[in-house]
Amino acid sequence: MTTPDLASPGGDGCHSAADLDRAARSAGQSDLLDQYARDYPQGPHDKPQSMCPAFGSLRVGLRMKRVATVLSGSACCVYGLTFVSHFYGARRSVGYVPFDSESLVTGKLFEDIREAVHKLADPDRFDAIVVTNLCVPTASGVPLRLLPDEIDGVRIVGIDVPGFGIPTHAEAKDVLAGAMLNYARREVEAGPVAAPEGGVSDLPTVTLLGEMFPADPMMIGAMLAPMGLAAGPVVPCREWRELYAALDCGAVAAIHPFYTAAVREFQAAGRPIVGSAPVGHDGTAAWLASIGEAFGLSTDRVADAQNAFLPAIRGALEAAPVKGRITLSGYEGSELLVARLLIESGAEVPYVGTACAKSPWSAADAEWLRARGVTVTFRASLENDLAAMEGLRPDLAIGTTPVVQKAKALGIPALYFTNLISARPLMGPAGAGSLAEVVNAAIGNKPSMDRMKAFFEGVGEGDTAGVWEGAPNLRPDFRALNLKKLEKKARAAKAEQMI
């Protein structure tokens, strides 16, 4: 078997995962891929069913102050990643080190990357430079680990984010967050480090793991205050020095449970991890109790916090009820938390699918949901989500773009999880009533969906798909002839198997 030309523009690209995996292992990347397999175990699908995973790590780097980002990969991949990054609000340039077959094979690509980071390493502009290998450089074994750790005081962080090794873009966020925490932890162990711009809290802090709506950390801080605690930084961080403060905490709240590499760094620093989140009445009560246990607080201190917020949460839930059957799916990592909040709001949620893997930090949420008759599917494929939506025929489908598209084609009201659900507070009293307005409004659109479906019934489907001037030229005789050829071919293949 010949080695595929990984740099060839006419190759299979993102779809040749098996070839890329074999090439990466031949190039000495087995340890890296084995670690990714342990951190992010695959599901029923062997490749991502959403955007390129590297978008996740790219987004984390682009949202940090004084951090430069450099990509090494096929030009088409870099174009797509920069396009979607700017579409989602990135206001910074993305560096790119191009290559061809010759520079890839001879090792010139690594030399070009090293030259690029030396030119970019300006301590007046940057605290760190993140260099990311995409699929082809990873499969070819481009050794970012050989880059210097720092240049003129600018930290160099090299990561590999191949689509054939990282299942989702959410988990790619963890790849970079974990790499930065590892670097920062080694800096802390080596000696004193700088305090973040916002200063250091006088109270013991809880580091919050996972991107969330901006109001949620403030609400969590308010719920921690009666226990004499404060909310620490949110990881992924917005500036390098926040990483030190994140490590200098009393406990870590794994609000999003898929940050495996980040959790490993916190555990190496001796920090306890608390799963789930203060979502809804039951979730908040249990989470505050777990935080109190992690800090060794008395039950009275925990009760003070619970008594201060649980009645308000119950009141907000009762004031904003949700009625209807809802299927929910997504790839953000907060799907189980949203399902809990919807159920406590009064909704029936028979199915929850998340593209993320099962984790100890989501176990309590999964158990709570299953106890209420919910089917919880980790590493859910698009086929899982579509089958649940089509089979259950909910009053509302919350999901990814293809799920929403299919639901609307069936006349089922639908909401895109990332833009319309994640962009709302979920924690404490603020989160308790936040979903009701948008969810109830969407469910109330069913008559409009029925009218539109009836009006457009049959348009653009089957033989009329596409754009036509007049009626399509149907040839049933050609179809019948082609069907006979396919049947004959299938019979021949079966006969060969019997022989």
MILUMGU-576569 format. One record per residue: x, y, z of N, C-alpha, C in turn; residue in one letter. Coordinates in steps of 0.02 Angstrom, whole numbers, plus 50000, padded with zeros to 5 digits. Each point is the difference from the previous one (the first is absolute). Example, Ala and Ser with C-alpha at 12.3 -4.5 7.8 and 13.67 -1.06 7.14 Angstrom:
BEGIN
506604971650390499555005950000500455006050000a 499825005349964500425005950003499615005550037s 
//
This chain:
BEGIN
500434994050000499575006050000500445006250000m 499855004849956500395006149996499735005250048t 500445004250025499795005450044499635005349961t 499405002250023499635005149963500375006649997p 499905003649946500295006749993499585004850040d 500215001250062499605003950046499955007349981l 500475002449962499995007049981499655001349934a 499784994649968499695000849934499315003250007s 499875005549961499355003250005499444995749974p 500174994749963499474995749973499864993950042g 500294999850061499894994350044499325000150031g 499894995350047499344999450031499905005150055d 500535003550021499935005350049499724997650066g 499505003650026499734998650066499684993150005c 499844996849943499634993750003500454993950003h 500665000849991500454994249999500294999050070s 499574999550050500224999650069500444993950013a 499824994349971500384993950012500715000649972a 500065002749939500665000949970500415005050040d 499705005450022500355005050039500234997150067l 499584996050031500184996950064500604995449991d 499984995849947500574995549988500645003949985r 499935005449961500595004049984500285003350062a 499565002650044500235003350061500374995050045a 499754994050005500344995150042500674998049970r 500034999549934500634998449966500515005650011s 499755006150009500445005850010500185001150073a 499824995350043500205000550070499505003550045g 499375000549979499505003650039499544995450040q 500214993750009499564995250034499835002150071s 500495002550038499875002050069499485005650003d 500065004949955499525005549997499304997549986l 499934995749949499344997649980499714995450054l 500434996150032499754995650054499745004250059d 500355005550016499775004450053499335003249983q 499935002349936499375002849979499444994850003y 500164993849983499494994750003499764998850071a 500475000750049499804999250070499605006150024r 500235005949980499665006150023499325001049967d 499964998349936499395001449961499784993749963y 499754995050035499824993649968499495001049945p 500094996449945499565000749943499314997150015q 499525001949959499324997450008499814995649942g 499364999749984499784995849944500255002549933p 500175006549996500275002849939500755000850007h 500384998649947500735000050005500315006649978d 499595004949984500275006649982499485005250019k 500225006350008499535005250021499425000849951p 499415001650027499425001349959499805007350003q 500475004150024499875007250002500605003549968s 500125006150018500565003749972500664997050021m 500545002149966500674997650016500145001050074c 500244994950036500135000850071500485005850017p 500475001449955500505005150015499685006950011a 499385000949978499675006450013499965001350075f 499924994750041499945001050071500635002850031g 500584997049986500635002550027500175006849971s 499855001049935500135006549969499615005550034l 499374998650016499585005050032500265001850069r 500244995050037500275001350067500605004749996v 500454998749953500595004249993499835007149978g 499535000649953499835006649973499635004450051l 499714997050051499645003950050500455002350057r 500644998249998500465001850054500395006349982m 500115004350049500405006049991500734998049991k 500345003749957500734999349992500214992949983r 499594996549962500174993249978499934999849924v 500534998049966499994999449927499864992749981a 499694999149943499804993349977500304998749931t 500314994249992500294998049936499744993049983v 499754999249939499764993549977500484997049949l 500084993450003500384996449950499554994449974s 499805000549937499554995149972499875001549927g 499574996049970499825001149930499665006849992s 500125003249944499755006849989499245000350005a 499664994849974499265000050001499754999750072c 500354996250043499814999450070500105006750036c 500575003149987500145006450033499505005349978v 499835000049936499515004849976499334999050036y 499774993850003499364998650033500005001950073g 500554998550035500045001450071500025007550014l 500395003749960500025007350010499335003149983t 499684997549947499345002749982499504999250057f 499944993950027499504998950052500195003650064v 500655000850013500225003750060499795007349995s 500105003049943499805007049992499245000649998h 499674995049974499274999950001499745000250072f 500364996650045499814999950071500335005650040y 500265005149967500195006050036500735000850016g 500454995849972500715001050013500225006649969a 500395003950037500235006549976500765000349994r 500304994249990500724999649995500204995849941r 500585001449973500254996149943500214993050023s 499974995349954500224993250012500624998849958v 500564998250031500614998649963499944993349964g 500364999549944499984993849960500684998749971y 500244993950009500634997849970499824994949945v 500045002049937499824995549945500534994649988p 499814995049962500474994649984499814996949933f 500454996149973499864995949942500304993150013d 499954995649951500244993150011500744999950017s 500395004349967500725000050012500175002350070e 499715005750022500175002650066499744995450055s 499464996449986499734995450050500464993950008l 500234997349945500404993950001500715001450024v 500295005649981500705001550017500095002850070t 499465001950034500065003150065500055007549998g 499975002849940500045007349993499405003450034k 499434996650003499415003050031500145001750073l 500324995350036500165001550070500475006050006f 500495000349955500465005750000499625006549986e 499514999749955499595006049985499595002150061d 499734995150036499615001550060500455003250053i 500594997250010500475002750049500205007249982r 500135001149936500175006849978499425004850011e 499384997649988499415004350008499915002150073a 500084995350047499905001850070500565004650025v 500604999149975500545004650019499855007149977h 499735000749940499835006649974499415003150038k 499554995750023499395002450033500105001550074l 500524997050030500085000350073500235006950023a 499535004550009500145006850024499695000750069d 500415000550052499735000350069499595006350014p 500085005149960499595006050008499294998949975d 499904995049958499344998749971499684993650027r 500404995050018499724993450015500294997150064f 499564996550036500214995850056500144992849976d 499654998049947500074993149977499824999649926a 500274994849968499834998449930499774992750000i 499414998949973499744993249994500094997749928v 500354994549990500104997149934499604993549997v 499574999349950499554994349996500134996149936t 500174993650007500034995449943499304997549985n 499785000749937499384996949978500154992949974l 499534997049965500044992849984500654998049965c 500165003349944500564997749959500675000750036v 500165005750031500635000450037500044995050059p 499434998950034500004995050054500144993149972t 499664998249945500104993449970500714999149973a 500335005649983500684999649974500525000450055s 499785001050063500465000050056500395006450008g 499735005849978500365006350009500075001250076v 500625000250025500124999750074499975006850035p 499405002450014499945006450035500324999850069l 500094994050028500314999450067500725002349999r 500315000549940500695002249994500075007549996l 499435003549996500045007350003500255002250069l 500345005750004500215002350067499415001650044p 500074999150066499465001450047499845007550002d 500505004149991499895007249999500535003449957e 499815005749973500455004149959499945007150024i 500545002850026500005006950026499435001150050d 499864995050041499485000750051499304998549975g 499924998449936499344998249973499944992450000v 499494997550033499904992850006499784997149932r 500264994149984499814996549938499634993650020i 499374999549979499584994250016499824996549935v 500254994149990499844996149939499514994550015g 499484999449960499494994850010499834996849933i 499804993750002499744996549941499254999150009d 499615002349951499274999350004499754996949934v 500124993549991499784996849939499274997950003p 499665000849945499304997949997499914992550009g 500534996149986499954992750008500184997850071f 500175004750045500164998250069499585003450052g 499695005749981499585003850046499284999649974i 499544997050037499324999049973499595006349989p 500055005050044499575005949994500405006450011t 499735005649975500355006350011499975002150074h 499504997750037499975001450071500624997150035a 500184993949983500574996850033500665002949977e 500025003049940500605003549979500155006050044a 499475003150029500115005350048500424997450059k 499864993950020500354996950056500734998849983d 500154998349936500694998849980500435006150015v 499775005949979500385006150011499985002250073l 499414999650031499955001950071500464995750043a 500024993549986500434995550037500745001549988g 500185001549937500705001649985500235006450035a 499565005050001500175006350034500054999050075m 499534996350029500034998750072500644996150019l 500204995449957500614996250013500605004650000n 500035004649952500555004849996500005004550062y 499405002750016499955004550058500174996450065a 499794993750007500144996350061500764999150009r 500354998749945500724999350005500335006750018r 499715005549976500265006650018499905001250075e 499424998350026499875001050072500484995850042v 500124993949978500454995650038500725002649999e 500175003949947500695002549994500125006350042a 499475003650021500115006050039499415004849997g 500075005950029499445004950002499775001949930p 499355001449993499715001949936499585006450011v 499835003249945499645006450003499264998850017a 499715004850035499294999850016499605002349939a 499394997649992499585002349944499825007350006p 499795003049944499835007150000499455001650051e 499534995550008499455001150047500184999050073g 500624998050014500204998850069499834993050023g 500154998750064499884993450030499485000750055v 499544995350003499475000250050500274998750070s 499715003450050500184998950069499674993750028d 499494997549964499634994150022500244993949962l 499914994050028500134993949962499564999949937p 500274997749945499635000549937499834993149971t 499495000149957499804994249960500125001849927v 500474996549968500125001049928499434996849961t 499755003549949499444997749960500264997449934l 499864993749985500274996749941499464999549946l 500085003849946499524999749945499745006949982g 499975001449935499725006449977499265000450016e 499785005850022499295000850018499785007149989m 499355001150006499725006749991500325004850051f 500195006149979500385004550045499695001250068p 499334999850006499685001350064500074994050048a 500124994049974500014994150043500565000150052d 500625001849983500525000250052499835004950056p 499685005749983499815004750052499464997150045m 499524996449971499484996850040500304994550044m 500474996249973500324994950041500385003250058i 500335005649986500355003550053499535002250055g 499415002449982499505002050049499774994150043a 499934994149968499784994150038500544997450046m 500645001249982500554997750042500135004650060l 499805006349993500175005050051499764998150071a 499384997450009499804998250068500434994750033p 500384996349959500444994950027500715002650011m 500105006549988500665002950008500474998349944g 499734998749941500404998149941499885005049944l 500414999749949499935004549942500104995949937a 499715002549946500104996949934500685002249973a 500414995149979500645001549971499955001049925g 500564999649964499995000949928499604994549964p 499775001649940499684995249957500524997349951v 500074993549998500454996749952499584997149944v 500165001449936500575003749972500025007350022p 500615002450014500095006750026500045005249944c 499975006450021500045005549952500695003349999r 500434998550049500685002449999500444994850034e 500655000149983500444994850024500044999750075w 500045005950033500105000150073499404997350038r 499414999749968499434996950033500114992550011e 500444997049960500144992950009500304998650069l 500445004650023500294999250067499465000350053y 499555004849994499465000750049499534994049997a 499904997349939499574994149994500294994050037a 500674999249995500334994550036500015001250075l 500005006450021500035001750071499305000450030d 499644994549997499314999850023499924994750054c 499415000050032499864994850049499674993949970g 499655001149944499664994549965499845002449930a 499874995149956499835001449930499304997449987v 499575004449972499324998049981500004998349926a 499914993549985499994997849930499305001249972a 499845006449987499345001849974499884996449934i 500515000149956499994995949939500464994050013h 499734994049994500364994250027500524996849954p 500115002849940500434996549952500725002450002f 500185004650045500685002750002500484995150034y 500144994549968500404994750030500725002150012t 500325003149951500705002150008500065005450052a 499535004650002500015005450050499914997050070a 499544995350007499904996850065500644996550023v 500354996949953500624996650018500515004950029r 500045006049972500475004950026499795002550069e 499355001050010499775002150066500124994650052f 499894993849981500134994550047500744999550016q 500435001349950500724999950012500195005650049a 499615005450000500125005550047499664998750067a 499674994350008499694998250064499335003250012g 499645001849947499355003350008499434995049991r 499514999850046499424995549992499545002649945p 499654995349968499555001749944499284998650022i 499565004749986499294999350016499614999949934v 499584995049991499624999449938499335003750003g 499624999649945499355003149992500055007550005s 499445003450017499995007350001499395002350040a 499995006350023499415002650037499445001949952p 499684995049972499475001049950499354997350030v 499475004150000499374997950027500024999350076g 499454997850029499954999350073500424994350025h 499884994049972500364994050024500745000549985d 500175002349940500705000549981500385004950044g 499695005650015500335005050043500114997450070t 499494996850028500064997350068500574994950004a 500024995449952500524994850001500695002949987a 500055004949954500655002949983500295004050059w 499595003950034500245003750058500244995350055l 499644994450008500214995150050500684996949981a 500104998649935500634997149978500585005050008s 499875006449986500515005150011500185000550074i 499495000050043500135000250072500424994150023g 499864994149973500384994050018500735000749976e 500105002749939500685000749973500425004750042a 499685005150030500365004850042499984998350074f 499664994650018499954998050070499595004850041g 499485003049971499585004850036499474996450041l 499755003450050499474997250042499344999949961s 499564995750022499344999649967499605006450009t 500145003650054499655006450011500205005149947d 500655000349982500225004749949499684998449933r 499974993649985499684997849937499265001750001v 499684998850056499285001450006499865007549992a 500465004250023499915007349991499955001749926d 500454997149960499995001449929499384997049967a 499824993950019499414996949971499375004050017q 499935002050062499405003750021499965006949967n 500585002849982500005006649970499784999849927a 500074994249967499875000049927499484994949978f 499914994550036499534994949976499285002549996l 499755003850048499315002549993499925004649938p 500505004049986499965004449942500014996049935a 500394994650000500024995749940499334996649990i 499724997350054499354996749994499465005049976r 500035006050026499525005049979500085001949927g 500625000549976500115001649930499764994549954a 500104993750021499764994449960499244999949996l 499685001250056499264999950000499715005949962e 500365005649998499755005949965500104999649924a 500424995449977500144999449929499974992749979a 499404997050001499944992949983500104998849926p 500234994049984500074997749930499574993849993v 499555000049952499564994449988500114997349930k 500124993549995500104996949935500544994750002g 500014996049947500514994849993500585002849960r 500624999050024500595002949969500544994649993i 500284999349941500614996149991500585004949997t 500574998150029500565004750007500654996549981l 500405003349958500654997349981500475005649982s 500654998750005500495005149984500714997450010g 500495004549990500704998150008500385005050043y 499645003950042500335005050042500244997150066e 499704994550023500194997150065499535001750057g 499535004749987499535002150053499304997249989s 499944995149955499334997549982499634997150060e 500354996350043499674996950058499765005250049l 500395005450008499805005450045499375003449975l 499975001449935499415003249971499394995550008v 500094993549989499444995350008499745000050071a 500445000350050499785000350069499585006250012r 500225005649974499645006350010499324999849966l 499954997149941499374999549965499514995650038l 500254994450026499564995450037499745003350063i 500435003550036499775003450061499535005849983e 500035002449938499535005249978499334997149979s 499944993349998499374996849985499984996549933g 500535000349960500004996949934500104992450006a 499764996549949500144992849992500594999449953e 500554996950023500604999349959500174992549996v 499754996549950500134992849997500694998149975p 500345004649964500654998249970500485005850005y 500624998450022500555004850000500604996649967v 500275003249949500594997449966500565005250004g 500604997850017500585004450001500564996849961t 500355003949959500564997449962500604998550043a 500015002650062500564998850045499954993150032c 500574997850027500044993450029499754999950072a 499864994050025499814999150070500585002150044k 499845003250056500525002650045499774999250072s 500484999150046499814999850071499665006550022p 500155005549966499745006550022499295001349974w 499754995749956499315000649978499574994250025s 500304995650041499654994050023499385001750041a 500055005050044499435001850041499425002749958a 500175003949948499475002749956499664994449962d 500404995349973499724994449963499554995750045a 500224998950061499604996050047499345003550016e 500025006650011499405003850015499514999749942w 500255000649940499575000049941499694993049989l 500414994850006499754993249988499484998150052r 500085002550061499504998750051499325003049983a 499995004649953499385003249978499804997749930r 500254994249980499794996949938500325002749937g 500555003750007500325002949941500514995149972v 500014999249934500524996249967500595004749988t 500574998550031500605004249994500504996349957v 500205003149944500464996849953500645004249996t 500554997250024500655003249993500304998149932f 500445004349974500294999049933499454998749949r 499455003650007499434999149956500195001949929a 499824995949952500115001649930499405004149975s 500095003149942499455003649969499414995449988l 500154993749982499474995249989499604998650063e 500344999750058499654999250064499515005750012n 500255006149990499595005950014499415000549952d 500114998549937499455000349951499484994650014l 500244994050017499534994550013499565001650060a 500295003050052499615001950059499495005349983a 500205004949962499545005449981499444997449956m 500174995949951499494997549954499544995050034e 500274996050046499594995050033499555002950055g 500255004950037499625002850056499535005749979l 500145003049942499595005649975499865005150055r 500515003350025499915004650057499645006449980p 499805003850050499735006749987500555004949981d 500634998350020500575004249984500624995649997l 500415001149949500644996649995500555005250009a 500434999050049500595004250011500604996049979i 500405002749954500564996049975500485003949957g 500424996349965500495002849954499655001949935t 500375003249955499725002649938499634994649960t 500304994249987499634995049960499384997350034p 500004999650067499414997850036499445005149993v 500185006450009499515005449992499725000249930v 500434999149950499795000049931499494994549986q 500164993950024499554994349989499345001050037k 500045002650061499395001050039499545004949965a 500265005549975499585005049966499714997249936k 500374995749966499734996949939499414995550017a 499994997450062499444995850022499455004050033l 500095006650003499495004350032500055000150075g 500584998250028500105000050073500395006350018i 499755004250045500395005850023500684997850027p 500515004149986500684998050019500415006250018a 500494999050044500475005250021500714997449996l 500445004249974500714998349995500325000850069y 500274994650027500264999950068500545005350012f 500495000249956500595004350012499815007450004t 499615002449952499875007249997499425002250044n 499514995750011499395002250034499934997350071l 500354994750017499954997250068500645001550040i 500584998949970500635001550035500085007450014s 499675004249962500075007350008499525002750053a 499864996050051499565002150054500294997650067r 499865003650054500234997650065499664993550020p 500364995850035499724993650023500034999350075l 500445003750034500144998850071499555004150046m 499804996950055499655003550053499335002849980g 499755005050037499345002949984499975003149931p 500565002949976500005003149934499894994849945a 500274994050010499924994849950499324996650003g 499695000150058499384996250010499455002149952a 499955006449985499465002249955500245002149932g 500654998949985500285002949939499784996449936s 499854993550006499844996249940499265000349981l 499585001650048499284999449989499755004349942a 500225006149997499745004649949500154997549929e 500644998349987500184997849933499714993249983v 499974995550050499744993249988499245000249989v 499655003650042499275000449992499815003549935n 500385005249981499865003449938500094995449940a 500534995950003500124995349945499454994749996a 499794997350058499464995050000499365003149973i 499885006350016499415003549977499995001349925g 500564999049967500035001149927499764994049960n 499754994950032499784993949964499485001549947k 499495004050013499515001549946500335003349939p 500475004450011500355003149944500414994849961s 500324995450037500384994749967499544995649958m 499414998550026499524995949962499785003549936d 499875006550005499795003749939500565000249948r 500615001150022500555000249952500124993149969m 499954994750041500104993349973499474998349949k 499385001850014499464998749952500105003949935a 500235006350007500085004249941500564997449954f 500554997850030500584997849961500024992449990f 499494996450019499994992749997500214997749930e 500514995649997500224997149937500485004249960g 500105006350018500445004349961500734998550019v 500414999049950500714998750011500154993350030g 499564995149992500114993450027499984994949943e 500374994650009499994994649950500205002449931g 499574998849951500165001849931500005007549989d 499715003850045499975007349991500555003650038t 500484996250030500555003250035500425004149951a 500255005550023500415004349957499595005549968g 500285003149948499685005549965499804997649930v 499365001049982499744997549936499645005649963w 500064999949935499575004249957499504995249969e 499414999850028499514995149978500064993750041g 499654994849978500014993650036500634996149984a 500254996150048500594995849986499854994649950p 500504998149962499934994849949500094993150033n 499454997050019500034993550034500084994449949l 500444995250015500104994249956499954993750042r 499394997750014499924994050041500324993849967p 500045000049933500314994349967500744999550016d 500355005750003500705000050019500094997750072f 499555002250042500044998050071499924992450007r 499514997349964499884992850004500604996149974a 500325002449945500584996649973500595000350049l 500105005850031500555000750048499894995750062n 499374999550021499844995850058500164992749985l 499854997749939500164993149981500764998850002k 500395005049977500734999450001500254999450072k 499735004050044500214999850070499834993450032l 499404997449985499804993650028500444994349974e 500185000449936500444994949971500695000250032k 500255006050011500655000850032499994997350071k 499465001250037499944997650068499984992450002a 499634996949951499984992749997500684997149985r 500385003249955500674997649984500465000450060a 499965005550038500425000850059499844994650052a 499354998650008499804994850048500244993149979k 499984998749935500244993649974500744999250012a 500395005449992500724999750013500144998550073e 499605002850045500094998650072499884992650015q 499504997149967499854992950012500564995549975m 500335002149945500554996049974500615000650046i 
//
